[in-house]
């Protein structure tokens, strides 16, 4: 039976937006268990790599005590950038579920298309479009408020 963890990722995205970060959230799961969840913290941590996906992957690896997340899934509110897509591949995540597509900075369906490269050692199953409109609306509202 399919269970979506996108609502939890959206909670993380809203929390990131409330902190003044771009509202992107990520959740790493193994079966029905949430291993880690995070929202963007690039400004807070003054770290350009502190994307939601990177933070959630790091926390999940720490929780399991290993560098690989085989059999796990990641749920993200926005199409991962090339850096995060490569981290997903390196972590050997089995599945990537993401909400809104990112034609400008995405690295899965757009731009670098990381998983399409021969150099990519691992390609997860990819499902896009889950809660896409809700995630896109959250991002639009965030950026409109800053103009």
N, CA, C and O of each residue as an XYZ file, in Angstrom:
588
protein
N       0.841     -1.185      0.000
C       0.000      0.000      0.000
C       0.887      1.249      0.000
O       1.809      1.370      0.806
N       0.593      2.166     -0.910
C       1.374      3.395     -1.048
C       0.976      4.401      0.020
O      -0.209      4.654      0.239
N       1.965      4.967      0.677
C       1.738      6.035      1.641
C       2.670      7.183      1.287
O       3.878      6.992      1.149
N       2.111      8.362      1.143
C       2.914      9.536      0.802
C       3.404     10.234      2.066
O       2.651     10.417      3.023
N       4.661     10.614      2.052
C       5.240     11.400      3.128
C       5.425     12.857      2.696
O       6.120     13.629      3.358
N       4.791     13.220      1.573
C       4.889     14.591      1.090
C       4.283     15.595      2.079
O       4.795     16.710      2.173
N       3.211     15.255      2.826
C       2.721     16.230      3.822
C       3.794     16.631      4.842
O       3.867     17.795      5.234
N       4.620     15.682      5.271
C       5.695     16.002      6.209
C       6.759     16.866      5.537
O       7.303     17.778      6.160
N       7.058     16.583      4.273
C       8.020     17.405      3.541
C       7.479     18.825      3.384
O       8.236     19.790      3.495
N       6.193     18.959      3.131
C       5.582     20.288      3.025
C       5.637     21.036      4.357
O       5.821     22.253      4.370
N       5.480     20.324      5.481
C       5.636     20.957      6.801
C       7.039     21.532      6.944
O       7.212     22.654      7.419
N       8.032     20.763      6.532
C       9.414     21.232      6.602
C       9.629     22.434      5.682
O      10.360     23.360      6.033
N       9.001     22.423      4.519
C       9.123     23.541      3.583
C       8.509     24.806      4.182
O       9.097     25.885      4.104
N       7.332     24.670      4.777
C       6.691     25.842      5.408
C       7.557     26.392      6.543
O       7.686     27.606      6.693
N       8.138     25.515      7.328
C       9.014     25.951      8.426
C      10.244     26.669      7.875
O      10.680     27.673      8.440
N      10.802     26.166      6.783
C      11.953     26.826      6.153
C      11.560     28.224      5.690
O      12.292     29.184      5.928
N      10.423     28.343      5.037
C       9.944     29.648      4.587
C       9.751     30.615      5.745
O      10.071     31.797      5.625
N       9.234     30.129      6.854
C       9.039     30.970      8.038
C      10.372     31.467      8.599
O      10.424     32.516      9.241
N      11.445     30.717      8.360
C      12.789     31.132      8.807
C      13.460     32.051      7.789
O      14.583     32.503      8.009
N      12.780     32.328      6.678
C      13.364     33.170      5.648
C      14.172     32.409      4.622
O      14.854     33.008      3.791
N      14.099     31.086      4.676
C      14.791     30.233      3.707
C      13.845     29.937      2.551
O      12.627     30.029      2.706
N      14.395     29.583      1.395
C      13.550     29.122      0.290
C      12.792     27.901      0.808
O      13.406     26.969      1.327
N      11.460     27.895      0.672
C      10.651     26.835      1.283
C      10.711     25.497      0.556
O       9.852     25.172     -0.264
N      11.740     24.740      0.878
C      11.894     23.385      0.357
C      12.076     22.465      1.555
O      12.838     22.762      2.475
N      11.364     21.343      1.529
C      11.470     20.373      2.607
C      11.746     18.987      2.061
O      11.419     18.683      0.914
N      12.353     18.145      2.893
C      12.678     16.777      2.495
C      12.496     15.832      3.678
O      12.708     16.204      4.832
N      12.103     14.618      3.367
C      11.922     13.565      4.366
C      12.539     12.292      3.801
O      12.311     11.950      2.641
N      13.321     11.587      4.621
C      13.873     10.286      4.230
C      13.156      9.220      5.036
O      13.050      9.310      6.260
N      12.664      8.203      4.328
C      11.923      7.124      4.974
C      12.509      5.767      4.633
O      13.168      5.579      3.611
N      12.244      4.838      5.524
C      12.513      3.414      5.253
C      11.232      2.695      5.621
O      10.890      2.586      6.798
N      10.526      2.207      4.619
C       9.204      1.631      4.861
C       8.288      2.715      5.410
O       8.169      3.792      4.827
N       7.645      2.426      6.529
C       6.732      3.391      7.149
C       7.433      4.289      8.167
O       6.785      5.120      8.803
N       8.748      4.133      8.329
C       9.491      4.897      9.332
C      10.151      6.133      8.739
O      10.798      6.060      7.694
N       9.986      7.259      9.407
C      10.685      8.484      9.029
C      12.047      8.451      9.708
O      12.137      8.413     10.935
N      13.103      8.466      8.908
C      14.470      8.467      9.444
C      14.966      9.883      9.703
O      15.704     10.130     10.657
N      14.551     10.811      8.840
C      15.030     12.191      8.974
C      14.116     13.116      8.190
O      13.481     12.706      7.219
N      14.059     14.363      8.623
C      13.328     15.397      7.908
C      14.057     16.710      8.088
O      14.658     16.966      9.130
N      13.996     17.538      7.059
C      14.733     18.802      7.117
C      14.143     19.785      6.116
O      13.472     19.405      5.156
N      14.412     21.049      6.371
C      14.090     22.115      5.439
C      15.367     22.858      5.111
O      16.377     22.702      5.796
N      15.324     23.657      4.074
C      16.506     24.431      3.690
C      17.031     25.253      4.868
O      16.252     25.800      5.649
N      18.357     25.334      4.990
C      19.008     26.128      6.043
C      20.282     26.795      5.507
O      21.236     27.000      6.258
N      20.299     27.132      4.225
C      21.509     27.703      3.635
C      21.871     29.039      4.263
O      23.043     29.291      4.541
N      20.894     29.893      4.491
C      21.171     31.207      5.100
C      21.539     31.062      6.578
O      22.516     31.643      7.050
N      20.748     30.287      7.284
C      20.963     30.102      8.717
C      22.354     29.541      9.015
O      23.029     29.990      9.943
N      22.771     28.562      8.224
C      24.060     27.909      8.460
C      25.194     28.516      7.636
O      26.339     28.071      7.717
N      24.863     29.542      6.840
C      25.817     30.130      5.884
C      26.585     29.031      5.147
O      27.815     29.005      5.098
N      25.784     28.126      4.577
C      26.323     26.943      3.917
C      25.534     26.701      2.639
O      24.365     26.324      2.707
N      26.141     26.906      1.477
C      25.416     26.714      0.218
C      24.996     25.265     -0.028
O      24.174     25.008     -0.907
N      25.542     24.320      0.728
C      25.145     22.921      0.561
C      24.042     22.508      1.526
O      23.636     21.346      1.514
N      23.549     23.404      2.350
C      22.542     23.064      3.367
C      21.132     23.052      2.779
O      20.204     23.635      3.340
N      20.994     22.377      1.639
C      19.675     22.177      1.038
C      18.938     21.123      1.867
O      19.563     20.305      2.542
N      17.622     21.150      1.809
C      16.807     20.206      2.578
C      17.225     18.763      2.333
O      17.340     17.979      3.275
N      17.454     18.407      1.059
C      17.823     17.034      0.728
C      19.146     16.643      1.373
O      19.268     15.559      1.942
N      20.126     17.520      1.284
C      21.450     17.221      1.840
C      21.362     17.019      3.357
O      21.949     16.083      3.899
N      20.627     17.899      4.031
C      20.493     17.796      5.482
C      19.747     16.526      5.880
O      20.127     15.858      6.842
N      18.692     16.192      5.148
C      17.929     14.983      5.465
C      18.756     13.724      5.200
O      18.709     12.776      5.985
N      19.507     13.709      4.107
C      20.360     12.560      3.807
C      21.419     12.392      4.898
O      21.645     11.280      5.375
N      22.063     13.483      5.292
C      23.083     13.404      6.349
C      22.489     12.858      7.639
O      23.079     11.988      8.280
N      21.317     13.370      8.023
C      20.679     12.942      9.274
C      20.248     11.475      9.199
O      20.381     10.742     10.179
N      19.739     11.045      8.055
C      19.324      9.645      7.908
C      20.528      8.712      7.978
O      20.463      7.658      8.610
N      21.622      9.097      7.332
C      22.843      8.291      7.406
C      23.337      8.198      8.850
O      23.742      7.128      9.303
N      23.303      9.309      9.562
C      23.720      9.311     10.966
C      22.799      8.423     11.803
O      23.264      7.691     12.677
N      21.494      8.487     11.536
C      20.539      7.680     12.300
C      20.779      6.192     12.090
O      20.616      5.396     13.015
N      21.167      5.814     10.874
C      21.420      4.400     10.573
C      22.868      3.987     10.819
O      23.182      2.797     10.843
N      23.750      4.969     11.000
C      25.155      4.661     11.223
C      25.849      4.116      9.989
O      26.743      3.276     10.091
N      25.433      4.598      8.816
C      26.040      4.128      7.567
C      25.925      5.206      6.503
O      25.111      6.122      6.613
N      26.751      5.083      5.471
C      26.777      6.108      4.415
C      25.824      5.803      3.268
O      25.674      6.638      2.376
N      25.190      4.670      3.255
C      24.278      4.287      2.181
C      22.861      4.145      2.723
O      22.651      3.702      3.852
N      21.906      4.527      1.905
C      20.499      4.472      2.299
C      19.713      3.544      1.372
O      18.599      3.864      0.955
N      20.299      2.406      1.059
C      19.642      1.421      0.197
C      18.293      1.032      0.802
O      18.175      0.828      2.010
N      17.293      0.935     -0.049
C      15.960      0.564      0.420
C      15.159      1.718      0.980
O      14.009      1.539      1.381
N      15.748      2.899      1.016
C      15.077      4.076      1.563
C      14.550      4.964      0.436
O      14.939      4.832     -0.725
N      13.663      5.861      0.813
C      13.095      6.820     -0.143
C      13.296      8.224      0.385
O      13.397      8.438      1.593
N      13.355      9.185     -0.533
C      13.400     10.590     -0.156
C      12.220     11.289     -0.811
O      11.917     11.064     -1.983
N      11.570     12.130     -0.043
C      10.400     12.895     -0.460
C      10.790     14.357     -0.405
O      11.169     14.852      0.656
N      10.706     15.062     -1.528
C      11.172     16.449     -1.604
C      10.088     17.298     -2.252
O       9.402     16.847     -3.169
N       9.937     18.522     -1.776
C       8.876     19.384     -2.289
C       9.223     20.042     -3.616
O       8.340     20.587     -4.277
N      10.480     20.005     -4.018
C      10.908     20.604     -5.273
C      11.912     19.669     -5.947
O      12.704     19.007     -5.277
N      11.872     19.622     -7.253
C      12.834     18.819     -8.008
C      14.249     19.117     -7.522
O      14.651     20.280     -7.511
N      15.009     18.109     -7.122
C      16.360     18.346     -6.630
C      17.267     18.990     -7.684
O      17.157     18.713     -8.879
N      18.160     19.853     -7.207
C      19.179     20.445     -8.067
C      20.209     19.360     -8.399
O      20.123     18.243     -7.888
N      21.163     19.683     -9.237
C      22.179     18.699     -9.635
C      22.989     18.202     -8.428
O      23.299     17.014     -8.342
N      23.330     19.098     -7.502
C      24.101     18.688     -6.320
C      23.316     17.671     -5.499
O      23.856     16.643     -5.090
N      22.042     17.961     -5.261
C      21.229     17.070     -4.443
C      20.916     15.762     -5.168
O      20.864     14.703     -4.543
N      20.709     15.834     -6.475
C      20.476     14.609     -7.250
C      21.700     13.696     -7.171
O      21.564     12.480     -7.031
N      22.877     14.276     -7.258
C      24.097     13.467     -7.160
C      24.234     12.872     -5.754
O      24.667     11.728     -5.608
N      23.872     13.632     -4.729
C      23.913     13.101     -3.359
C      22.928     11.947     -3.202
O      23.228     10.963     -2.526
N      21.760     12.062     -3.819
C      20.767     10.986     -3.788
C      21.350      9.733     -4.434
O      21.169      8.628     -3.923
N      22.042      9.903     -5.545
C      22.684      8.764     -6.208
C      23.784      8.166     -5.341
O      23.857      6.947     -5.184
N      24.640      9.014     -4.776
C      25.740      8.519     -3.942
C      25.229      7.806     -2.690
O      25.840      6.841     -2.231
N      24.108      8.281     -2.138
C      23.539      7.648     -0.948
C      22.812      6.351     -1.294
O      22.404      5.607     -0.402
N      22.651      6.081     -2.593
C      21.988      4.864     -3.075
C      20.526      4.778     -2.632
O      20.008      3.689     -2.385
N      19.865      5.941     -2.535
C      18.443      5.939     -2.206
C      17.676      5.188     -3.287
O      17.944      5.361     -4.476
N      16.737      4.367     -2.882
C      15.997      3.536     -3.833
C      14.982      4.343     -4.631
O      14.769      4.089     -5.816
N      14.352      5.325     -3.971
C      13.284      6.075     -4.620
C      13.376      7.554     -4.296
O      13.731      7.946     -3.184
N      13.048      8.369     -5.295
C      12.930      9.816     -5.162
C      11.511     10.200     -5.541
O      11.058      9.927     -6.652
N      10.818     10.832     -4.614
C       9.489     11.372     -4.870
C       9.618     12.886     -4.735
O      10.064     13.374     -3.696
N       9.239     13.632     -5.762
C       9.272     15.082     -5.601
C       7.996     15.719     -6.112
O       7.304     15.168     -6.967
N       7.701     16.883     -5.574
C       6.445     17.579     -5.856
C       6.577     18.417     -7.122
O       6.281     17.941     -8.218
N       7.014     19.644     -6.975
C       7.055     20.592     -8.093
C       8.306     20.409     -8.942
O       9.397     20.174     -8.423
N       8.132     20.521    -10.241
C       9.276     20.523    -11.156
C       9.982     21.869    -11.047
O       9.368     22.871    -10.681
N      11.274     21.889    -11.365
C      12.057     23.127    -11.307
C      12.806     23.312    -12.627
O      13.975     22.944    -12.745
N      12.110     23.896    -13.631
C      12.755     24.082    -14.939
C      14.001     24.958    -14.889
O      14.875     24.834    -15.747
N      14.096     25.843    -13.899
C      15.232     26.767    -13.800
C      16.468     26.108    -13.177
O      17.576     26.271    -13.690
N      16.292     25.374    -12.091
C      17.442     24.851    -11.350
C      17.402     23.350    -11.085
O      18.291     22.818    -10.420
N      16.397     22.672    -11.590
C      16.289     21.236    -11.341
C      17.414     20.455    -11.993
O      17.994     20.889    -12.988
N      17.709     19.315    -11.428
C      18.786     18.484    -11.964
C      18.352     17.071    -12.293
O      19.189     16.213    -12.571
N      17.027     16.815    -12.264
C      16.517     15.474    -12.529
C      15.819     15.434    -13.888
O      16.252     14.719    -14.792
N      14.753     16.194    -14.026
C      14.028     16.265    -15.298
C      14.508     17.411    -16.169
O      14.256     17.439    -17.373
N      15.201     18.354    -15.551
C      15.662     19.563    -16.245
C      17.166     19.719    -16.067
O      17.797     18.958    -15.333
N      17.730     20.707    -16.741
C      19.139     21.047    -16.541
C      20.070     19.871    -16.728
O      20.098     19.249    -17.790
N      20.833     19.569    -15.693
C      21.878     18.541    -15.768
C      21.347     17.128    -16.005
O      22.060     16.284    -16.549
N      20.120     16.865    -15.606
C      19.534     15.522    -15.734
C      20.526     14.454    -15.250
O      20.912     13.544    -15.984
N      20.910     14.608    -14.012
C      21.972     13.801    -13.405
C      21.778     12.303    -13.601
O      22.736     11.591    -13.905
N      20.569     11.822    -13.433
C      20.353     10.372    -13.491
C      20.454      9.820    -14.908
O      20.501      8.603    -15.087
N      20.487     10.677    -15.906
C      20.601     10.227    -17.296
C      22.059     10.041    -17.728
O      22.316      9.510    -18.808
N      23.012     10.472    -16.901
C      24.426     10.382    -17.266
C      24.992      8.991    -17.005
O      24.650      8.341    -16.017
N      25.861      8.549    -17.905
C      26.530      7.255    -17.723
C      27.365      7.219    -16.452
O      27.542      6.159    -15.853
N      27.883      8.381    -16.037
C      28.751      8.427    -14.852
C      27.976      8.233    -13.548
O      28.582      8.003    -12.501
N      26.672      8.321    -13.596
C      25.869      8.134    -12.388
C      25.849      6.655    -12.041
O      25.368      5.829    -12.817
N      26.374      6.332    -10.872
C      26.522      4.937    -10.457
C      25.212      4.293    -10.029
O      25.055      3.076    -10.119
N      24.278      5.105     -9.565
C      23.009      4.570     -9.076
C      21.889      5.502     -9.521
O      22.006      6.722     -9.408
N      20.822      4.932    -10.019
C      19.660      5.716    -10.446
C      18.449      5.241     -9.657
O      18.047      4.083     -9.770
N      17.864      6.133     -8.854
C      16.680      5.734     -8.095
C      15.442      5.717     -8.986
O      15.436      6.295    -10.073
N      14.401      5.053     -8.512
C      13.092      5.209     -9.135
C      12.669      6.650     -8.868
O      12.893      7.168     -7.774
N      12.067      7.292     -9.846
C      11.664      8.692     -9.685
C      10.168      8.819     -9.910
O       9.634      8.336    -10.909
N       9.503      9.469     -8.980
C       8.090      9.801     -9.122
C       7.954     11.292     -8.875
O       8.353     11.794     -7.824
N       7.391     11.997     -9.842
C       7.225     13.436     -9.680
C       5.742     13.794     -9.675
O       4.889     12.993    -10.057
N       5.459     15.016     -9.233
C       4.109     15.545     -9.295
C       3.266     15.373     -8.052
O       2.139     15.867     -8.019
N       3.759     14.694     -7.022
C       2.981     14.541     -5.793
C       2.869     15.890     -5.086
O       3.891     16.469     -4.718
N       1.664     16.400     -4.888
C       1.430     17.696     -4.237
C       2.158     18.830     -4.961
O       2.597     19.798     -4.339
N       2.278     18.697     -6.269
C       3.030     19.675     -7.059
C       2.450     21.078     -6.957
O       3.194     22.044     -6.788
N       1.140     21.199     -7.057
C       0.538     22.541     -7.031
C       0.708     23.193     -5.662
O       0.991     24.388     -5.577
N       0.539     22.428     -4.601
C       0.707     22.991     -3.255
C       2.142     23.469     -3.039
O       2.368     24.540     -2.474
N       3.093     22.685     -3.483
C       4.490     23.065     -3.344
C       4.812     24.283     -4.200
O       5.479     25.208     -3.738
N       4.345     24.287     -5.434
C       4.595     25.428     -6.328
C       3.967     26.699     -5.782
O       4.564     27.772     -5.863
N       2.765     26.586     -5.225
C       2.094     27.764     -4.643
C       2.883     28.307     -3.461
O       2.995     29.521     -3.295
N       3.427     27.426     -2.646
C       4.247     27.836     -1.505
C       5.481     28.602     -1.983
O       5.829     29.633     -1.407
N       6.131     28.116     -3.009
C       7.308     28.780     -3.559
C       6.948     30.127     -4.195
O       7.648     31.120     -3.994
N       5.841     30.155     -4.971
C       5.413     31.419     -5.588
C       5.131     32.483     -4.536
O       5.566     33.627     -4.671
N       4.410     32.109     -3.500
C       4.071     33.056     -2.429
C       5.331     33.572     -1.735
O       5.428     34.757     -1.416
N       6.273     32.696     -1.507
C       7.524     33.093     -0.864
C       8.250     34.137     -1.694
O       8.656     35.175     -1.170
N       8.418     33.872     -2.982
C       9.167     34.799     -3.827
C       8.397     36.083     -4.110
O       9.006     37.144     -4.246
N       7.077     36.010     -4.201
C       6.274     37.232     -4.376
C       6.412     38.151     -3.160
O       6.432     39.374     -3.300
N       6.505     37.563     -1.980
C       6.630     38.367     -0.754
C       7.979     39.090     -0.671
O       8.129     40.022      0.119
N       8.950     38.675     -1.471
C      10.277     39.279     -1.425
C      10.501     40.289     -2.541
O      11.558     40.916     -2.611
N       9.524     40.449     -3.402
C       9.670     41.413     -4.507
C       9.137     42.765     -4.134
O       9.181     43.691     -4.943
